[in-house]
Amino acid sequence: VMREGPPVLNPIFPKRIDNTYHGHQLAVWILTLFLLVKTFASITQIGLNPLWTSREILQGVEGVPLDTYTTSAADAAIVLFGWWGIAGLMPTLLGFVAVLRYRAMIPIIYLLMAITKISEMALAEISPIVGILGAGAPMPLIGVALLLVGFGLSVTTPRRSKGAGMSG
């Protein structure tokens, strides 16, 4: 006989990964919005955005002073920025798979994305180059807040569905 884990972990680590989802529907919408924004950011980082170059984003939004770097160091920073975009795109695509087909994964997707975002923020804060990679910017904090709220909603069963399927 297999022993079940603590019930509080069941929504995060379901026995089966299928399209069964018991959390709030709002969590699905928040995750979808976050995934769309993350996809846009990753595509821009990779250099596939026709409106802005990776160099413009690195220097402007991220605050990396590429003009003070040697040509090869600036090129290396741009390549690393692109790699970061590719690395960010893969879990984002997995998130879309969860939203579209395997909704039981939504809580763990939220948790992994929140841990990733918090880790990125911590790394930016301890960076020896002050003020780059969004250190201290409000947008990453908003992203983390959305992920944590979405996670909470995804592991909470709405009251209206508790009695669903019961005959009275």
C-alpha positions in Angstrom: 0.0 0.0 0.0 1.4 3.4 -1.1 1.3 6.0 1.6 0.1 9.5 0.4 2.1 12.6 1.2 0.8 15.5 3.2 -2.5 16.7 1.7 -1.2 20.3 1.5 1.3 19.1 -1.2 -1.3 17.3 -3.3 -2.1 20.3 -5.5 1.6 21.0 -6.0 2.7 17.4 -6.7 -0.4 15.6 -8.1 -0.4 11.9 -8.5 -1.3 12.3 -12.1 -0.4 15.0 -14.6 -3.6 15.6 -16.5 -6.0 18.4 -17.3 -7.7 18.2 -13.9 -7.5 21.5 -12.2 -9.1 22.4 -8.8 -7.7 25.9 -8.3 -9.2 29.3 -9.0 -9.8 30.1 -12.7 -8.2 33.5 -12.1 -4.8 31.7 -11.5 -5.0 30.3 -15.1 -5.5 33.8 -16.5 -2.7 35.3 -14.4 -0.3 32.6 -15.5 -1.3 33.0 -19.1 -0.7 36.8 -18.9 2.7 36.2 -17.2 3.6 33.6 -19.9 2.8 36.0 -22.7 4.9 38.8 -21.1 7.7 36.3 -20.5 7.5 35.1 -24.1 7.8 38.6 -25.4 10.8 39.3 -23.1 12.5 36.1 -24.2 12.0 36.7 -27.9 13.4 40.2 -27.4 16.4 38.9 -25.5 17.1 36.3 -28.2 17.1 39.1 -30.7 14.0 38.2 -32.6 12.0 41.4 -31.8 11.9 43.6 -34.9 11.3 46.7 -32.8 14.3 46.7 -30.5 17.8 45.1 -30.7 19.2 43.1 -27.8 21.9 45.8 -27.5 19.2 48.5 -27.0 17.4 46.5 -24.3 20.6 45.7 -22.5 21.7 49.3 -22.5 18.3 50.8 -21.9 16.0 48.6 -19.8 18.7 46.5 -18.1 21.1 49.4 -17.6 24.2 47.5 -18.8 26.8 50.1 -19.9 27.9 48.3 -23.1 29.6 51.4 -24.4 32.2 51.2 -21.6 33.0 47.6 -22.5 35.5 46.4 -25.1 33.9 45.2 -28.4 34.4 41.6 -27.5 33.1 42.0 -23.9 30.0 43.8 -25.3 29.5 41.1 -27.8 29.8 38.4 -25.1 27.2 40.3 -23.0 24.8 40.3 -25.9 25.3 36.6 -26.5 24.8 35.8 -22.8 21.7 38.0 -22.8 20.4 35.9 -25.8 21.2 32.7 -24.0 19.3 34.0 -21.0 16.3 34.6 -23.3 16.5 31.0 -24.6 16.8 29.7 -21.1 13.7 31.7 -20.1 11.7 30.6 -23.1 11.9 26.9 -22.4 10.0 26.9 -19.0 7.6 29.5 -20.5 6.7 27.0 -23.3 6.3 24.3 -20.6 3.9 26.7 -18.8 1.8 27.1 -22.0 1.7 23.3 -22.2 0.4 23.2 -18.7 -2.3 25.9 -19.4 -3.4 24.3 -22.6 -3.2 20.6 -21.8 -1.9 19.6 -18.4 -3.5 22.0 -15.9 -2.6 19.8 -12.9 0.9 21.2 -13.4 -0.2 24.9 -12.9 0.8 25.1 -9.2 4.3 23.6 -9.8 4.8 25.9 -12.8 3.9 28.9 -10.6 6.3 27.7 -7.9 9.2 27.1 -10.2 8.8 30.4 -12.0 8.6 32.3 -8.7 11.7 30.6 -7.4 13.5 31.4 -10.7 12.4 35.1 -10.6 13.4 35.5 -6.9 16.8 33.9 -7.7 17.3 36.3 -10.7 16.4 39.3 -8.5 18.8 38.1 -5.7 21.6 37.7 -8.3 21.0 41.2 -9.7 21.0 42.7 -6.2 24.4 41.1 -5.3 25.9 41.9 -8.6 29.2 43.9 -8.3 27.9 46.2 -11.1 25.4 48.4 -9.4 22.1 49.2 -11.1 22.1 46.6 -13.9 19.8 43.8 -14.7 16.8 45.5 -13.2 18.3 45.7 -9.7 15.8 47.6 -7.5 13.3 48.0 -10.3 9.6 47.6 -9.4 8.7 45.4 -12.4 10.4 42.2 -11.1 8.7 42.7 -7.7 5.4 43.0 -9.5 6.2 39.8 -11.4 7.0 37.9 -8.2 3.9 39.2 -6.5 1.7 38.0 -9.4 3.4 34.6 -9.3 2.9 34.2 -5.6 -0.7 35.4 -5.7 -1.3 33.1 -8.7 0.3 30.2 -6.9 -1.9 30.8 -3.8 -5.0 30.9 -6.1 -3.9 27.7 -7.9 -3.7 25.6 -4.8 -6.9 26.9 -3.3 -10.2 25.3 -4.2 -12.9 27.9 -4.9 -15.9 27.5 -2.6 -18.4 27.2 -5.4 -16.7 24.0 -6.7 -16.6 22.1 -3.3 -20.3 21.0 -3.7 -20.1 20.4 -7.4 -21.1 17.0 -8.5 -22.9 16.2 -5.2 -26.6 15.4 -5.3 -28.8 17.0 -2.8 
